[in-house]
Amino acid sequence: MVISINHTIRLHNGVEMPQFGLGVYKVEAGGVAVDTVKTALSLGYRSIDTAAFYDNEEGVGQALKESGIPREEIFVTTKVWNTDQGYEETLAAFEKSRKRLGLDYLDMYLVHWPVKGKYIDTWKALEKLYQEGTIKAIGVSNFQIHHLEDLFTHANEKPVLNQIELHPLLTQEKVRAFCKENDIAVEAWSPIARGKLVDDPTLLSIAEKYEKTSTQVILRWHLQNNVIVIPKSVTPSRIKENADIFHFELTDEDMEKINGLNENKRFGPNPDDF
């Protein structure tokens, strides 16, 4: 049972990654980003997930610095954007991200989307950075099974992680099973389906049983599926509420009911059409 915000998942290269963290997609740059990250860190969050595309890496970096928390205690992820993919381009993009974050090294660097004709070269650049030690772990985001299989035929290093859209309306069972088989951790973006399930009757009835919210139930469902989760919020009370999921446990029956909500429904782009 996952009973603490400090619970980690051991990636296949031995790195320990917090299973729970903060995502900052669409968090406004500047003061909002700084305050949001500092709030989360003050509440015990130790994993922050950003991306070059989010345009808030500087704010994240400033918050890390101002928090006073030792660098090695915080797990920082960012991603290389589509227009920066390719071998040399990725090396340059990484350097820019690192400088904006104000960090000597990154804990995780991800290929944001499988850009056709480019993601292999992008991955080669990540492998180089990983070998040099400027990144502790390298992974991918939005990769389907066929993208991963293609990557395997060219890669020296296997991704440690695949970050995908994943929530009760899109349970991604095939991708998750493939990742499990290949010892690749799965991380959910849009873990609460963009708030579309807040009033779902199934979730509300489960929530009532535990005196929790439907959002807390969804986040707990992710944890019990061994998924890494990074809910986003800029509201301090919500950031706190999202993290209050470590003192109850869903039954197998609850888990099955939530699995049954799947409609294979995406709110983000399909990686094959993006």
Backbone torsions as a table, in degrees:
resi	resn	phi	psi	omega
1	MET	NA	133.4	178.6
2	VAL	-81.5	111.0	-173.2
3	ILE	-115.5	7.8	-176.1
4	SER	-150.2	147.6	176.5
5	ILE	-63.8	-18.0	-179.7
6	ASN	-88.2	0.0	-178.3
7	HIS	-60.7	134.4	-179.3
8	THR	-118.4	159.7	172.2
9	ILE	-113.2	131.7	179.9
10	ARG	-84.2	116.9	178.6
11	LEU	-74.9	163.1	-171.8
12	HIS	-68.3	-10.8	175.1
13	ASN	-96.2	8.4	176.0
14	GLY	94.9	-10.1	179.6
15	VAL	-72.8	138.4	177.2
16	GLU	-95.1	125.5	-179.1
17	MET	-118.7	130.5	176.4
18	PRO	-56.0	138.3	-179.5
19	GLN	-79.3	-16.6	-178.1
20	PHE	-126.4	135.6	179.5
21	GLY	-157.1	-169.2	-178.9
22	LEU	-112.9	128.7	171.5
23	GLY	-97.1	143.0	-177.0
24	VAL	-121.1	26.4	174.3
25	TYR	-61.2	132.1	-179.8
26	LYS	65.3	16.2	171.1
27	VAL	-85.2	123.9	-175.0
28	GLU	-56.6	139.4	179.1
29	ALA	-63.5	165.4	176.0
30	GLY	80.9	-138.7	-173.1
31	GLY	-56.3	-38.9	-178.5
32	VAL	-63.9	-46.0	179.3
33	ALA	-62.3	-43.8	-179.6
34	VAL	-60.3	-49.9	-177.0
35	ASP	-65.2	-40.2	-178.5
36	THR	-61.8	-48.2	-178.1
37	VAL	-67.7	-40.8	179.0
38	LYS	-63.9	-39.0	177.4
39	THR	-60.6	-49.6	-178.9
40	ALA	-59.3	-45.4	-178.8
41	LEU	-63.1	-37.4	-179.8
42	SER	-67.6	-23.1	179.8
43	LEU	-92.6	4.1	175.6
44	GLY	104.6	-5.3	175.2
45	TYR	-61.1	140.4	177.8
46	ARG	-132.4	13.1	176.2
47	SER	-132.1	127.8	-180.0
48	ILE	-124.0	128.2	-178.1
49	ASP	-115.1	114.4	177.1
50	THR	-126.3	-168.8	179.6
51	ALA	-164.2	153.3	176.1
52	ALA	-55.2	-40.1	-176.6
53	PHE	-64.6	-24.8	-178.0
54	TYR	-74.8	-16.7	175.2
55	ASP	63.3	27.6	179.6
56	ASN	-132.7	19.7	-179.1
57	GLU	-60.3	-36.7	-179.0
58	GLU	-63.5	-42.2	178.6
59	GLY	-64.2	-40.5	177.2
60	VAL	-61.0	-46.8	-179.8
61	GLY	-60.2	-42.2	178.9
62	GLN	-62.9	-42.1	179.1
63	ALA	-63.5	-40.8	179.0
64	LEU	-59.5	-43.8	-178.1
65	LYS	-66.3	-46.3	-175.8
66	GLU	-73.8	-18.6	-176.5
67	SER	-67.4	-26.2	-177.7
68	GLY	76.3	2.4	179.9
69	ILE	-81.9	134.7	-179.9
70	PRO	-55.1	137.9	-176.5
71	ARG	-51.9	-42.0	-174.3
72	GLU	-68.5	-11.6	179.4
73	GLU	-88.4	-7.9	-176.8
74	ILE	-115.0	133.5	-179.1
75	PHE	-100.3	115.0	-175.3
76	VAL	-113.0	126.1	178.0
77	THR	-115.9	136.1	165.7
78	THR	-138.2	176.8	-171.0
79	LYS	-138.7	150.4	176.8
80	VAL	-89.5	128.4	-175.9
81	TRP	-79.6	161.4	-173.2
82	ASN	-57.3	-42.3	-176.8
83	THR	-74.1	-10.4	178.3
84	ASP	-102.4	8.3	-176.2
85	GLN	-79.6	160.2	-169.4
86	GLY	117.9	163.5	-171.6
87	TYR	-66.6	-64.5	-177.7
88	GLU	-63.8	-38.8	-178.7
89	GLU	-61.2	-39.6	-179.6
90	THR	-68.7	-41.1	177.5
91	LEU	-59.0	-41.5	179.5
92	ALA	-68.8	-41.6	-179.2
93	ALA	-63.9	-39.5	178.9
94	PHE	-60.4	-45.0	-178.9
95	GLU	-60.3	-41.1	178.9
96	LYS	-65.3	-44.6	178.5
97	SER	-61.0	-44.4	-178.2
98	ARG	-60.9	-42.7	-179.9
99	LYS	-67.1	-42.1	179.4
100	ARG	-62.1	-37.2	178.9
101	LEU	-77.8	-17.1	-179.9
102	GLY	68.5	35.1	-175.1
103	LEU	-117.4	150.5	175.9
104	ASP	-78.9	-31.7	-179.6
105	TYR	-144.9	163.3	175.0
106	LEU	-113.6	147.3	176.7
107	ASP	-77.9	-37.5	-178.5
108	MET	-146.7	135.7	174.0
109	TYR	-127.4	130.7	-175.8
110	LEU	-119.4	148.3	167.7
111	VAL	-79.7	115.1	-168.3
112	HIS	-64.4	-44.4	177.5
113	TRP	-142.2	150.4	178.4
114	PRO	-77.1	82.8	-179.2
115	VAL	-71.9	118.5	-175.5
116	LYS	-54.9	133.0	177.8
117	GLY	78.9	-4.5	-177.3
118	LYS	-126.7	-25.8	-169.0
119	TYR	-67.0	-24.3	177.3
120	ILE	-68.2	-46.8	178.4
121	ASP	-63.3	-38.1	177.2
122	THR	-61.0	-44.6	179.8
123	TRP	-62.3	-39.3	178.1
124	LYS	-59.6	-37.4	178.1
125	ALA	-66.7	-41.1	177.2
126	LEU	-61.9	-40.1	178.6
127	GLU	-61.2	-41.6	179.7
128	LYS	-62.1	-46.5	-179.8
129	LEU	-63.6	-37.2	178.5
130	TYR	-65.5	-44.0	179.5
131	GLN	-63.9	-33.1	179.9
132	GLU	-76.2	-15.3	177.6
133	GLY	89.2	7.6	178.5
134	THR	-83.8	-7.2	172.9
135	ILE	-134.1	134.3	-179.1
136	LYS	-79.8	-28.3	-177.5
137	ALA	-154.1	146.0	-179.7
138	ILE	-126.1	142.5	-177.9
139	GLY	-152.7	-167.9	-175.8
140	VAL	-132.2	168.8	178.9
141	SER	-139.6	138.3	176.7
142	ASN	66.5	24.9	178.5
143	PHE	-88.1	129.3	172.6
144	GLN	-82.7	173.3	-179.2
145	ILE	-56.9	-44.9	-176.5
146	HIS	-66.6	-30.2	175.7
147	HIS	-67.1	-42.5	-180.0
148	LEU	-64.8	-43.3	179.1
149	GLU	-60.9	-40.8	177.7
150	ASP	-63.6	-43.9	-179.6
151	LEU	-61.3	-41.5	-179.5
152	PHE	-56.2	-35.5	-175.9
153	THR	-72.9	-16.8	-178.0
154	HIS	-112.6	-15.3	-168.8
155	ALA	-89.9	147.7	169.2
156	ASN	-90.4	-31.6	178.6
157	GLU	-113.4	137.8	176.1
158	LYS	-86.9	140.9	176.6
159	PRO	-58.0	142.9	176.9
160	VAL	-86.6	-16.1	-170.1
161	LEU	-151.5	146.8	170.8
162	ASN	-128.3	115.4	179.8
163	GLN	-95.5	119.6	-173.0
164	ILE	-133.9	159.0	171.1
165	GLU	-65.8	124.9	-173.6
166	LEU	-155.5	123.6	179.7
167	HIS	-163.8	175.8	-176.2
168	PRO	-61.3	-19.2	176.5
169	LEU	-89.1	-9.3	179.0
170	LEU	-144.5	84.6	-169.9
171	THR	-83.1	-11.5	170.4
172	GLN	52.2	42.0	-172.9
173	GLU	-63.1	-38.1	-179.3
174	LYS	-66.2	-45.7	179.6
175	VAL	-64.0	-43.1	179.3
176	ARG	-62.1	-41.6	179.7
177	ALA	-64.6	-41.6	179.3
178	PHE	-63.5	-42.8	179.8
179	CYS	-64.9	-41.2	178.9
180	LYS	-61.0	-44.7	178.9
181	GLU	-58.8	-33.4	-176.5
182	ASN	-103.9	14.5	175.7
183	ASP	58.0	42.2	176.4
184	ILE	-111.6	122.8	179.1
185	ALA	-67.8	150.7	178.2
186	VAL	-113.5	134.0	177.6
187	GLU	-122.8	137.7	-177.1
188	ALA	-96.8	125.9	163.9
189	TRP	-103.2	157.1	-171.0
190	SER	53.8	47.3	-170.6
191	PRO	-65.1	-22.8	-179.3
192	ILE	-108.8	23.6	174.3
193	ALA	55.4	40.5	177.3
194	ARG	53.6	35.1	176.4
195	GLY	74.4	8.3	-175.6
196	LYS	-73.6	-12.1	-175.0
197	LEU	-108.5	8.6	-175.7
198	VAL	-54.0	-38.8	-176.5
199	ASP	-105.4	17.8	179.8
200	ASP	-66.0	126.4	-175.7
201	PRO	-57.9	-40.6	179.2
202	THR	-60.1	-48.1	-178.3
203	LEU	-68.2	-38.6	179.6
204	LEU	-63.4	-38.6	-179.1
205	SER	-70.8	-35.9	175.6
206	ILE	-66.9	-43.1	-178.1
207	ALA	-60.1	-41.6	-178.1
208	GLU	-60.6	-39.9	-179.8
209	LYS	-57.9	-37.5	-176.5
210	TYR	-101.7	3.2	-174.7
211	GLU	55.0	47.2	177.8
212	LYS	-124.6	177.5	174.7
213	THR	-95.5	163.8	178.5
214	SER	-62.3	-34.1	177.4
215	THR	-63.3	-44.1	178.9
216	GLN	-62.8	-36.9	178.1
217	VAL	-63.9	-43.5	178.9
218	ILE	-61.9	-44.9	-178.6
219	LEU	-63.6	-37.5	177.7
220	ARG	-65.9	-38.8	177.6
221	TRP	-58.3	-42.9	177.1
222	HIS	-60.0	-50.1	-178.0
223	LEU	-57.0	-43.5	-177.8
224	GLN	-73.3	-14.3	172.0
225	ASN	-89.6	7.3	-180.0
226	ASN	65.5	28.2	179.9
227	VAL	-97.8	141.0	174.5
228	ILE	-81.1	137.2	-171.1
229	VAL	-132.2	138.8	-175.6
230	ILE	-135.2	68.6	-179.8
231	PRO	-62.7	145.1	-179.3
232	LYS	-107.5	135.5	169.1
233	SER	-158.6	151.2	174.4
234	VAL	-108.7	-1.9	-177.8
235	THR	-91.9	118.6	-176.8
236	PRO	-51.4	-42.8	-178.6
237	SER	-65.1	-34.8	179.4
238	ARG	-74.0	-37.5	177.3
239	ILE	-60.3	-40.3	178.6
240	LYS	-68.7	-46.1	-178.9
241	GLU	-61.1	-42.6	179.7
242	ASN	-58.5	-31.4	-177.7
243	ALA	-87.3	-4.2	-177.3
244	ASP	-91.9	61.0	-174.1
245	ILE	-130.9	19.5	-172.4
246	PHE	-107.0	5.4	-176.9
247	HIS	-122.3	24.0	170.8
248	PHE	-146.9	162.7	-178.0
249	GLU	-138.6	130.6	178.0
250	LEU	-73.9	143.3	176.2
251	THR	-78.6	167.1	176.1
252	ASP	-58.0	-37.1	180.0
253	GLU	-64.9	-42.9	176.4
254	ASP	-59.0	-45.8	-177.7
255	MET	-59.8	-43.6	179.6
256	GLU	-63.3	-41.9	179.0
257	LYS	-60.4	-42.1	-179.5
258	ILE	-69.6	-41.1	175.7
259	ASN	-55.8	-35.3	-177.2
260	GLY	-69.2	-8.6	178.9
261	LEU	-80.2	-9.7	-175.7
262	ASN	-55.3	132.7	174.9
263	GLU	-128.2	9.4	-172.7
264	ASN	50.8	41.2	-174.4
265	LYS	-100.4	120.8	177.6
266	ARG	-96.2	144.0	169.9
267	PHE	-106.2	-18.7	175.7
268	GLY	-104.1	-179.7	-179.0
269	PRO	-65.9	153.8	171.5
270	ASN	-80.2	124.6	-178.1
271	PRO	-55.1	-24.7	-179.6
272	ASP	-80.7	-16.1	-178.2
273	ASP	-114.2	2.5	-169.6
274	PHE	-81.7	NA	NA
